[in-house]
Every structure is written in C-alpha cells, then in structure tokens.
Amino acid sequence: MAMMAGAAGGGRRRRRRGQRGGAINEINMTPFIDVTLVLLIIFMVAAPMMTAGVPIDLPQTKAAPLNSDTKPVALSIKASGQVFLGEEELTDEAIVGKLAEVAKAGFDERIFVRGDKKVDYGRVAQIMSIVTTAGYKRVALVTEVAQ
C-alpha cells in the first residue's frame, strides 16, 4: 500500500514538471491594456493642439457652423495684428502669393479669416480686402459658437 501511494505521488510530480515546461495557453492582457491607456492619454492631450496653428481668442456668435467636406485655407490674425497662414507669419504683401500656392481650387477656394476678438476691426477688414481684391470669391469670418 505504501508503494502504491509513492507511485501515485511520483506520477503527479512528473505531470507537474511536464506542465511547467509546456506552452502557456493564456494571454497576459496587462501589457496590452497599459499600452492602450498610454496611447489614449497621448491622443487626448495632443488632439486639442492639432486644431489650429496659432492660438486666437475668437469672438462668439450664435451662427450655425458651416458643413464643409474639404479643409479650408485659414488666415489667422493675432491681437497684435500679425497675419499667419497655418503657423507661418506673413506680411501683407506676401498674403496673395502664399494663398496662390496653397489654394488647390484656385479663386474658388474657401478662405477663412480667423481674427482675434481683440484685434482692430479695421485690420480684419484690411486683410479681407487684400484677399478679395486678389480674386478669391469665398472669404468667410470664423467665430466660436456662443454657449
């Protein structure tokens, strides 16, 4: 009887050793979840930074947003009166040349003028005049939706 108990115990040991050396049938999800959460945080932080090149405090209105399939060309006017196309600062003389380079649809390209609410109204009108006298027909002002 003692021999049988010893033989049965020895058999269990062999099975345990065999299972340890074999393939693991479980997937460890912890590293996958960690990486996913880190990527989520990175995208949550980076997404607001990708909206516009130059930070501007836009005026608020109750106008409905425009639905547009293509990304329009946006001129930004800071409170100091500096004009930017994307993140590149432009002089008044260089605006028309840069718009011609960027506008894919020619003079039918939609041009958005983003003016800071503290910028002088005359400066915004001056930039819009430069764009419209160059021949661009679809020029619009950008505002934020009032809440």
C-alpha positions in Angstrom: 0.0 0.0 0.0 2.8 2.3 0.8 4.3 1.6 -2.6 1.1 2.5 -4.4 0.9 5.8 -2.6 4.5 6.5 -3.5 3.9 5.6 -7.2 0.8 7.7 -7.4 2.7 10.7 -5.8 5.6 10.2 -8.2 3.2 10.3 -11.2 1.8 13.6 -10.0 5.3 15.1 -9.8 6.0 14.2 -13.4 2.9 15.7 -14.7 3.6 19.0 -12.9 7.1 19.1 -14.3 5.7 18.4 -17.8 3.1 21.2 -17.5 5.7 23.8 -16.4 7.8 23.2 -19.5 4.9 23.2 -21.9 3.2 26.1 -23.8 1.1 28.6 -21.8 -2.4 28.8 -23.1 -3.3 32.1 -21.5 -2.6 35.6 -22.9 -1.4 38.2 -20.5 -3.6 41.3 -21.2 -1.9 43.6 -18.7 0.8 45.0 -21.0 -1.7 45.4 -23.8 -4.1 47.4 -21.6 -1.2 49.5 -20.3 -0.1 50.5 -23.8 -3.6 51.2 -24.8 -4.2 53.6 -21.9 -0.9 55.4 -22.5 -1.8 55.9 -26.2 -5.3 57.1 -25.2 -3.8 59.7 -22.9 -1.3 60.9 -25.5 -4.1 61.3 -28.1 -6.3 63.1 -25.6 -3.5 65.6 -24.9 -2.4 66.0 -28.5 -5.8 66.4 -30.1 -6.6 69.9 -29.0 -3.2 71.1 -30.2 -3.9 69.9 -33.8 -6.9 72.2 -34.3 -5.2 75.4 -35.3 -1.7 76.6 -35.7 -1.9 80.0 -33.9 -3.8 80.4 -30.6 -6.5 83.1 -31.1 -9.3 84.2 -28.9 -12.2 84.1 -31.4 -15.4 86.1 -30.9 -18.6 84.2 -30.1 -21.8 84.2 -32.1 -25.0 82.2 -32.5 -24.4 81.4 -36.1 -24.6 77.7 -37.1 -21.3 76.1 -38.2 -20.7 75.5 -41.9 -20.5 72.0 -43.2 -17.5 71.5 -45.4 -16.0 68.4 -46.9 -12.6 69.9 -47.6 -10.3 71.6 -45.2 -10.4 75.3 -46.0 -7.4 77.6 -46.1 -7.3 79.7 -42.8 -5.7 83.1 -42.3 -5.2 83.9 -38.6 -4.9 87.4 -37.3 -3.5 87.7 -33.8 -4.4 90.5 -31.4 -1.2 92.3 -32.3 -2.3 92.4 -36.0 0.2 89.7 -37.2 -1.2 87.5 -40.0 -0.5 83.8 -40.2 -1.2 81.1 -42.8 -1.0 77.9 -40.7 1.9 78.6 -38.4 3.9 80.8 -40.9 3.8 84.6 -40.3 3.1 86.6 -43.4 3.5 90.2 -44.4 0.6 91.9 -46.2 2.4 91.8 -49.5 3.1 88.0 -49.2 -0.5 87.0 -48.4 -1.7 86.8 -52.1 1.4 84.8 -53.2 1.1 82.3 -50.3 -2.7 81.9 -50.9 -2.0 81.1 -54.6 0.5 78.4 -53.6 -1.9 76.8 -51.1 -5.3 77.2 -52.8 -5.9 74.0 -54.8 -9.2 75.1 -56.3 -7.8 78.5 -57.5 -10.0 81.5 -56.9 -13.0 79.3 -55.9 -11.1 78.1 -52.8 -12.8 78.8 -49.5 -10.7 81.2 -47.4 -11.4 81.5 -43.7 -10.2 84.6 -41.8 -9.8 83.9 -38.1 -9.4 87.2 -36.3 -8.8 87.5 -32.5 -11.6 89.4 -30.8 -9.2 92.0 -29.5 -7.8 92.8 -33.0 -8.8 96.1 -34.6 -11.8 95.7 -36.9 -10.0 97.8 -39.5 -7.2 95.3 -39.6 -9.6 92.4 -40.2 -11.3 94.4 -43.0 -7.9 95.3 -44.5 -6.9 91.6 -44.7 -10.3 90.6 -46.1 -9.8 93.4 -48.7 -6.4 92.0 -49.7 -7.8 88.5 -50.2 -10.9 89.6 -52.1 -9.1 92.1 -54.4 -6.7 89.2 -55.3 -9.8 87.4 -56.8 -10.9 85.0 -54.1 -14.7 84.8 -54.0 -15.4 82.6 -51.0 -14.0 84.5 -48.0 -15.6 84.0 -44.6 -15.0 85.0 -41.0 -14.6 82.3 -38.3 -16.2 82.6 -34.9 -16.9 80.3 -31.9 -20.5 79.2 -31.1 -21.9 81.1 -28.2 -22.9 78.9 -25.3 
